[in-house]
Amino acid sequence: MLPSSGLYFPFIWEELPHPDVKFSELYYQYLLEDRFVTSVTEFGTIRTNSLGSVYTYLNFFYATSDMCKRKIEKVNLDENLAVFVLETAYNYMLHEESLLKSVFDKSAAEEKFEYIADLVALVYIGAIHKGFADSIGEKINEIWQLLNENQIVVEAIRIVCEIHKGQYSLCMELFENIVLSKDKRNYKSVFIGIRCLFFYLYNKEDKFIEIEESFEKFMSSIKYLDVEYAKTVWIQLEALITQDFFMNTKAQKYISSAIQKCIELYNGLAQKGQRFYMDGLYNCISTLRDYYDRIIESDVTMTQELRDCVAVAKDIENYEIRNIWS
């Protein structure tokens, strides 16, 4: 059993001196416990860390999954764990559903349900990856229907469903349409969905090349997106482009090109005090810094295009931007 502490994620113990134990098994047991805190009682609602409990479980599930590159032992997702997570999530939503009708609780409840939708998408792609997705399909559909009935964002689940059907090009279409629709509420979910797509296709070279070409075109189109929306896109892109499948030479070139063009577009208006452009510039360069650091950490050959892009970013005369590189 892992030491009990509410201060840290449980995998902090793996990074500290410890006895000879299999942390992957301890993490599996941790996930196999209902850790969602409820807010609804027979007498009404109470103030609890309900939202935080769902967010913490989601992050822990992701960190210990094969999708995450954090250097900790990974959980072997099997049908037993997948069914437990889905059943627990479904029953929890039924229990907390009334919060969505409360003026005071609706916003936090929607956010909580969106976290659950993201968790379900991660379980689903893990099941597809391991080859037992068909056995949990019925429960996925039940959860999806419940989320739809309550108008919760489900774009990640929708994309993973299309991955299961082999409709990879449609996944990219859905992704691009959501981003270009300028509905920022859907951005987080659709980016989780597209991360699932790249994760699944990474070792399927013929399909991956086709999808990466579509993504390259998407990256080159960001400069045409209204900066009010582009600044949010850059935040979401950070978690995507720092994955292993964007460490290669080709990706470095088109990512550097897209970022540099946006820097040049945003910088002039940002220096004139236009806040959206300043936000866009900051988020764009912050994502560049994270990508640059990931390339160095991965010990792959850095392209001249990326070096030039970083040089342009470092040359900007602005205190906030300079702090990104400090």
C-alpha positions as CSV (number, residue, x, y, z in Angstrom):
1,M,0.0,0.0,0.0
2,L,1.2,3.5,-0.8
3,P,1.7,5.9,2.2
4,S,-1.3,8.0,2.7
5,S,-0.9,11.7,2.0
6,G,-3.1,14.4,0.5
7,L,-0.1,16.7,-0.2
8,Y,1.4,14.9,-3.2
9,F,0.5,12.6,-6.1
10,P,1.2,9.0,-4.9
11,F,4.0,8.6,-7.5
12,I,6.2,11.1,-5.5
13,W,7.2,8.0,-3.4
14,E,8.8,6.4,-6.4
15,E,11.1,9.4,-6.7
16,L,12.2,9.2,-3.0
17,P,14.3,6.5,-1.3
18,H,12.1,3.4,-1.0
19,P,12.2,-0.4,-0.4
20,D,12.2,-2.8,-3.3
21,V,8.6,-2.7,-4.5
22,K,6.7,-2.8,-7.8
23,F,5.1,0.6,-8.0
24,S,3.1,-0.3,-11.0
25,E,1.1,-2.8,-8.9
26,L,0.6,-0.2,-6.1
27,Y,-0.6,2.3,-8.7
28,Y,-3.0,-0.3,-10.1
29,Q,-4.5,-0.8,-6.7
30,Y,-4.7,2.9,-6.1
31,L,-6.7,3.3,-9.3
32,L,-8.9,0.4,-8.3
33,E,-10.4,2.4,-5.5
34,D,-13.3,4.8,-5.7
35,R,-11.7,8.1,-5.0
36,F,-14.4,10.4,-6.3
37,V,-15.7,12.7,-3.5
38,T,-19.5,13.3,-3.7
39,S,-21.3,16.6,-3.1
40,V,-24.9,15.4,-3.2
41,T,-26.5,14.0,0.0
42,E,-30.1,13.1,0.9
43,F,-30.4,16.5,2.5
44,G,-29.0,18.6,-0.4
45,T,-25.5,19.5,-1.4
46,I,-22.4,20.0,0.7
47,R,-19.2,21.8,0.0
48,T,-16.4,19.2,-0.6
49,N,-13.3,18.8,-2.7
50,S,-15.4,16.9,-5.2
51,L,-14.1,18.7,-8.3
52,G,-10.5,18.3,-7.1
53,S,-10.9,14.6,-6.4
54,V,-12.0,13.9,-10.0
55,Y,-9.2,16.1,-11.5
56,T,-6.6,14.3,-9.3
57,Y,-7.8,10.9,-10.4
58,L,-7.8,11.9,-14.0
59,N,-4.2,13.2,-13.8
60,F,-3.0,10.2,-12.0
61,F,-4.6,7.8,-14.5
62,Y,-3.0,9.7,-17.4
63,A,0.5,9.9,-15.7
64,T,0.6,6.2,-15.1
65,S,-0.7,5.3,-18.6
66,D,1.4,4.5,-21.7
67,M,0.4,7.8,-23.2
68,C,2.3,9.9,-20.7
69,K,6.1,10.1,-20.9
70,R,6.6,10.9,-17.2
71,K,9.4,8.6,-16.0
72,I,7.5,6.4,-13.6
73,E,6.3,2.8,-13.6
74,K,3.3,2.4,-15.8
75,V,0.0,0.7,-15.0
76,N,-1.0,-2.3,-17.2
77,L,-4.5,-1.3,-18.1
78,D,-6.6,-4.5,-18.3
79,E,-10.3,-5.1,-18.7
80,N,-10.8,-5.4,-14.9
81,L,-9.5,-1.9,-14.2
82,A,-11.2,-0.4,-17.3
83,V,-14.6,-1.8,-16.2
84,F,-14.1,-0.5,-12.7
85,V,-13.2,3.0,-13.8
86,L,-16.1,3.2,-16.2
87,E,-18.7,1.7,-13.8
88,T,-17.4,4.1,-11.0
89,A,-17.6,7.1,-13.3
90,Y,-21.1,6.3,-14.6
91,N,-22.5,5.7,-11.1
92,Y,-20.8,8.9,-9.8
93,M,-22.4,11.0,-12.6
94,L,-25.8,9.5,-11.8
95,H,-25.3,10.5,-8.1
96,E,-24.1,14.0,-8.9
97,E,-26.4,14.8,-11.9
98,S,-28.7,17.0,-10.0
99,L,-25.9,19.6,-9.5
100,L,-26.2,20.4,-13.2
101,K,-29.7,21.9,-12.5
102,S,-28.5,24.1,-9.7
103,V,-27.7,27.7,-10.5
104,F,-24.9,27.8,-7.8
105,D,-23.4,24.3,-8.6
106,K,-23.8,24.0,-12.3
107,S,-20.5,25.5,-13.5
108,A,-18.3,23.3,-11.2
109,A,-20.5,20.3,-11.9
110,E,-20.0,20.8,-15.7
111,E,-16.3,21.0,-15.2
112,K,-16.3,17.8,-13.1
113,F,-18.3,16.0,-15.8
114,E,-15.9,17.2,-18.5
115,Y,-13.0,15.7,-16.5
116,I,-14.9,12.4,-16.4
117,A,-15.5,12.6,-20.2
118,D,-11.7,13.0,-20.6
119,L,-11.0,10.1,-18.3
120,V,-13.4,7.9,-20.3
121,A,-11.6,8.8,-23.5
122,L,-8.3,7.8,-22.0
123,V,-9.7,4.5,-20.8
124,Y,-11.2,3.9,-24.2
125,I,-8.0,4.5,-26.2
126,G,-6.1,2.4,-23.7
127,A,-8.6,-0.4,-24.3
128,I,-8.3,-0.1,-28.1
129,H,-4.5,-0.1,-27.7
130,K,-4.6,-3.3,-25.6
131,G,-7.3,-5.0,-27.8
132,F,-10.3,-5.3,-25.5
133,A,-12.3,-2.2,-26.5
134,D,-15.3,-4.2,-27.8
135,S,-15.9,-5.7,-24.3
136,I,-16.4,-2.2,-22.8
137,G,-18.3,-0.7,-25.7
138,E,-21.7,-0.9,-24.1
139,K,-20.6,1.0,-21.0
140,I,-18.8,3.6,-23.1
141,N,-22.1,4.2,-25.0
142,E,-24.1,4.5,-21.7
143,I,-21.7,7.1,-20.4
144,W,-21.6,8.9,-23.7
145,Q,-25.4,9.1,-23.8
146,L,-25.6,10.4,-20.2
147,L,-23.0,13.1,-21.0
148,N,-24.8,14.1,-24.2
149,E,-28.1,14.3,-22.3
150,N,-26.5,16.8,-19.9
151,Q,-24.8,18.8,-22.8
152,I,-21.3,18.0,-21.6
153,V,-18.4,18.3,-24.1
154,V,-17.6,14.8,-25.4
155,E,-15.3,15.6,-28.4
156,A,-12.5,13.4,-27.0
157,I,-14.8,10.4,-26.7
158,R,-16.2,11.1,-30.2
159,I,-12.7,11.1,-31.7
160,V,-11.6,7.9,-29.9
161,C,-14.8,6.2,-31.2
162,E,-13.8,7.1,-34.7
163,I,-10.3,5.7,-34.0
164,H,-11.9,2.5,-33.0
165,K,-13.7,2.4,-36.3
166,G,-10.4,3.1,-38.2
167,Q,-11.7,6.5,-39.4
168,Y,-8.4,8.4,-38.9
169,S,-8.9,11.1,-41.5
170,L,-12.4,11.8,-40.0
171,C,-10.7,12.3,-36.6
172,M,-8.5,15.1,-38.1
173,E,-11.6,16.6,-39.8
174,L,-13.4,16.7,-36.5
175,F,-10.3,18.3,-34.8
176,E,-9.9,21.0,-37.5
177,N,-13.6,21.8,-37.5
178,I,-13.8,22.3,-33.8
179,V,-10.7,24.5,-33.7
180,L,-11.9,26.6,-36.6
181,S,-15.5,26.8,-35.2
182,K,-14.0,29.1,-32.5
183,D,-15.8,27.3,-29.7
184,K,-13.1,27.5,-27.0
185,R,-15.2,25.3,-24.6
186,N,-14.5,22.3,-26.9
187,Y,-10.8,22.9,-27.3
188,K,-9.4,21.0,-24.3
189,S,-11.5,17.9,-25.1
190,V,-10.7,17.9,-28.9
191,F,-7.0,18.2,-28.2
192,I,-7.1,15.2,-25.8
193,G,-8.9,13.3,-28.6
194,I,-6.2,14.2,-31.1
195,R,-3.4,13.2,-28.7
196,C,-5.1,9.8,-28.4
197,L,-5.1,9.6,-32.3
198,F,-1.3,10.2,-32.5
199,F,-0.6,7.9,-29.6
200,Y,-2.5,5.0,-31.3
201,L,-1.0,5.6,-34.8
202,Y,2.6,6.2,-33.7
203,N,3.7,2.7,-34.6
204,K,1.5,2.3,-37.6
205,E,3.8,4.1,-40.0
206,D,1.6,4.3,-43.2
207,K,-1.4,5.7,-41.3
208,F,0.7,8.0,-39.2
209,I,2.4,9.7,-42.2
210,E,-1.0,10.5,-43.7
211,I,-2.3,12.0,-40.4
212,E,0.9,13.9,-39.8
213,E,0.6,15.6,-43.2
214,S,-2.9,16.8,-42.2
215,F,-1.5,18.1,-39.0
216,E,1.3,19.9,-40.8
217,K,-1.4,21.7,-42.8
218,F,-3.2,22.6,-39.6
219,M,-0.1,24.0,-38.0
220,S,0.5,26.2,-41.1
221,S,-3.1,27.6,-40.8
222,I,-2.9,28.8,-37.2
223,K,-1.6,32.2,-38.4
224,Y,-4.9,32.8,-40.1
225,L,-6.9,32.0,-36.9
226,D,-8.2,35.0,-35.0
227,V,-5.7,35.6,-32.2
228,E,-8.4,35.5,-29.6
229,Y,-8.8,31.8,-30.3
230,A,-5.2,31.1,-31.4
231,K,-3.9,32.1,-28.0
232,T,-5.9,29.2,-26.5
233,V,-4.8,26.9,-29.3
234,W,-1.2,27.5,-28.4
235,I,-1.8,26.5,-24.8
236,Q,-3.4,23.2,-25.8
237,L,-0.7,22.5,-28.4
238,E,2.1,22.4,-25.8
239,A,0.9,19.0,-24.4
240,L,0.6,17.6,-27.9
241,I,3.8,18.7,-29.7
242,T,6.0,17.7,-26.8
243,Q,5.1,14.0,-27.4
244,D,7.6,11.6,-28.9
245,F,6.0,11.6,-32.3
246,F,6.9,15.3,-32.9
247,M,10.6,14.9,-32.1
248,N,11.7,14.0,-35.7
249,T,13.4,16.4,-38.1
250,K,10.3,16.9,-40.3
251,A,8.1,17.9,-37.4
252,Q,10.7,20.3,-36.0
253,K,10.8,22.0,-39.4
254,Y,7.0,22.6,-39.8
255,I,6.4,23.3,-36.1
256,S,9.3,25.9,-36.1
257,S,7.9,27.5,-39.3
258,A,4.4,27.8,-37.9
259,I,5.6,29.3,-34.7
260,Q,8.0,31.8,-36.3
261,K,5.2,33.0,-38.6
262,C,2.9,33.6,-35.7
263,I,5.6,35.3,-33.7
264,E,6.2,37.7,-36.6
265,L,2.4,38.3,-36.9
266,Y,1.7,38.9,-33.2
267,N,4.8,40.8,-32.2
268,G,4.2,44.1,-33.9
269,L,0.7,44.5,-32.5
270,A,1.7,43.2,-29.1
271,Q,4.4,45.9,-28.8
272,K,1.6,48.4,-29.5
273,G,-0.2,47.3,-26.4
274,Q,-2.9,45.1,-28.0
275,R,-3.5,42.6,-25.2
276,F,-4.9,39.6,-27.2
277,Y,-1.7,39.8,-29.4
278,M,0.5,40.0,-26.3
279,D,-1.3,36.9,-24.9
280,G,-1.0,35.1,-28.2
281,L,2.7,35.9,-28.4
282,Y,3.4,34.8,-24.9
283,N,1.5,31.5,-25.3
284,C,3.2,30.8,-28.6
285,I,6.7,31.4,-27.3
286,S,6.0,29.5,-24.1
287,T,5.0,26.5,-26.2
288,L,8.1,27.0,-28.2
289,R,10.2,26.9,-25.0
290,D,8.6,23.7,-23.9
291,Y,9.1,22.1,-27.3
292,Y,12.7,23.2,-27.4
293,D,13.4,21.8,-24.0
294,R,11.8,18.5,-25.0
295,I,14.0,18.3,-28.0
296,I,17.1,18.8,-25.9
297,E,15.9,16.3,-23.3
298,S,15.2,13.7,-26.0
299,D,18.8,13.9,-27.3
300,V,17.7,14.1,-30.9
301,T,19.3,16.3,-33.6
302,M,18.0,19.8,-33.5
303,T,17.2,21.4,-36.8
304,Q,18.6,24.7,-37.9
305,E,15.0,25.9,-38.4
306,L,14.2,25.3,-34.7
307,R,17.5,27.1,-33.7
308,D,16.6,30.1,-35.9
309,C,13.0,30.2,-34.5
310,V,14.3,30.2,-30.9
311,A,16.8,33.0,-31.8
312,V,13.9,35.1,-33.1
313,A,11.9,34.5,-30.0
314,K,14.8,35.3,-27.7
315,D,15.5,38.6,-29.5
316,I,12.1,40.1,-28.6
317,E,12.4,43.1,-26.4
318,N,9.7,42.4,-23.7
319,Y,10.2,41.6,-20.1
320,E,7.5,38.9,-19.9
321,I,8.8,37.2,-23.0
322,R,12.4,37.3,-21.8
323,N,11.3,35.7,-18.5
324,I,10.2,32.6,-20.5
325,W,13.8,31.9,-21.3
326,S,15.2,32.7,-17.9
